[in-house]
Structures are given as C-alpha cells and as structure tokens.
C-alpha cells in the first residue's frame, strides 16, 4: 500500500429502537487507528454510519442503506476525492 494510506469505514445496520433511518458521516481532523475496525492497520479518516429500523414491513430499508454505502465506497476510492 502507498505511504499515507487512510481508510474510510462504512458501517450499516438495523436496530429495533428506531422508527426512521439515521445516517452520519464524520471526517476526523487527523487519521487515527481504530483497533480492529479495519482488516489491516491503516489509520481511519472517515467514518460513515447508517442505522435503519429493524421492524419494517419491507426489506427495502437495508437494501437502500447498502446502496448508499456502496456509492460512498466508490466515491472514496476515486482519485477525484483524494484531497492530498
């Protein structure tokens, strides 16, 4: 991996105490190691979390959240988004 490589952690899940989806994107001022969050020891710069209600009639909620997460992953991997 190139020197100064940083990670963007994208997490999605369902919980039973929500009635609507909640999303947040955090950019850390300085990249930090976050334990075992990544498979290899790479400092994290961005953290995206999307939580959806678990008690939905349709399974669309988790599908939509995963599509949003996949779109973010593509953006973070694109050289256009590299701010160095």
C-alpha positions as semicolon CSV with decimal commas, in nm:
position;residue;x (nm);y (nm);z (nm)
1;X;0,000;0,000;0,000
2;X;0,118;0,352;-0,069
3;X;0,257;0,561;0,214
4;X;-0,003;0,784;0,386
5;X;-0,288;0,545;0,301
6;X;-0,604;0,620;0,501
7;X;-0,927;0,427;0,546
8;X;-1,291;0,521;0,516
9;X;-1,506;0,293;0,734
10;X;-1,864;0,248;0,615
11;X;-2,097;0,072;0,857
12;X;-2,467;-0,013;0,811
13;X;-2,707;-0,197;1,035
14;X;-3,060;-0,237;1,166
15;X;-3,180;-0,173;1,519
16;X;-3,521;-0,225;1,676
17;X;-3,542;0,109;1,862
18;X;-3,554;0,340;1,556
19;X;-3,856;0,443;1,351
20;X;-3,659;0,625;1,077
21;X;-3,315;0,586;0,921
22;X;-3,028;0,777;1,084
23;X;-2,703;0,848;0,896
24;X;-2,387;1,032;0,986
25;X;-2,057;1,100;0,813
26;X;-1,761;1,205;1,027
27;X;-1,428;1,334;0,897
28;X;-1,159;1,310;1,159
29;X;-0,921;1,604;1,185
30;X;-0,631;1,363;1,196
31;X;-0,646;0,999;1,090
32;X;-0,649;0,753;1,381
33;X;-0,603;0,379;1,426
34;X;-0,932;0,230;1,542
35;X;-0,839;-0,110;1,675
36;X;-0,973;-0,399;1,468
37;X;-1,221;-0,190;1,267
38;X;-1,013;-0,240;0,953
39;X;-0,856;-0,570;0,846
40;X;-0,510;-0,415;0,834
41;X;-0,356;-0,143;1,050
42;X;-0,449;0,165;0,846
43;X;-0,548;0,493;1,011
44;X;-0,913;0,594;0,958
45;X;-1,002;0,939;0,825
46;X;-1,376;0,899;0,751
47;X;-1,650;0,707;0,934
48;X;-1,999;0,667;0,786
49;X;-2,274;0,500;0,990
50;X;-2,627;0,424;0,868
51;X;-2,881;0,269;1,104
52;X;-3,225;0,161;0,983
53;X;-3,528;0,039;1,176
54;X;-3,538;-0,341;1,201
55;X;-3,915;-0,373;1,226
56;X;-4,006;-0,274;0,871
57;X;-4,264;-0,449;0,658
58;X;-4,034;-0,447;0,357
59;X;-3,664;-0,526;0,340
60;X;-3,609;-0,210;0,133
61;X;-3,452;-0,020;0,424
62;X;-3,138;-0,233;0,448
63;X;-3,113;-0,260;0,068
64;X;-3,130;0,120;0,031
65;X;-2,872;0,168;0,307
66;X;-2,635;-0,078;0,140
67;X;-2,671;0,103;-0,193
68;X;-2,586;0,435;-0,026
69;X;-2,286;0,270;0,142
70;X;-2,168;0,121;-0,186
71;X;-2,195;0,461;-0,357
72;X;-1,987;0,621;-0,083
73;X;-1,726;0,346;-0,112
74;X;-1,693;0,414;-0,484
75;X;-1,656;0,789;-0,420
76;X;-1,390;0,734;-0,154
77;X;-1,192;0,505;-0,382
78;X;-1,194;0,752;-0,673
79;X;-0,881;0,962;-0,725
80;X;-1,101;1,271;-0,771
81;X;-1,189;1,253;-0,399
82;X;-0,823;1,238;-0,293
83;X;-0,759;1,569;-0,119
84;X;-0,383;1,533;-0,080
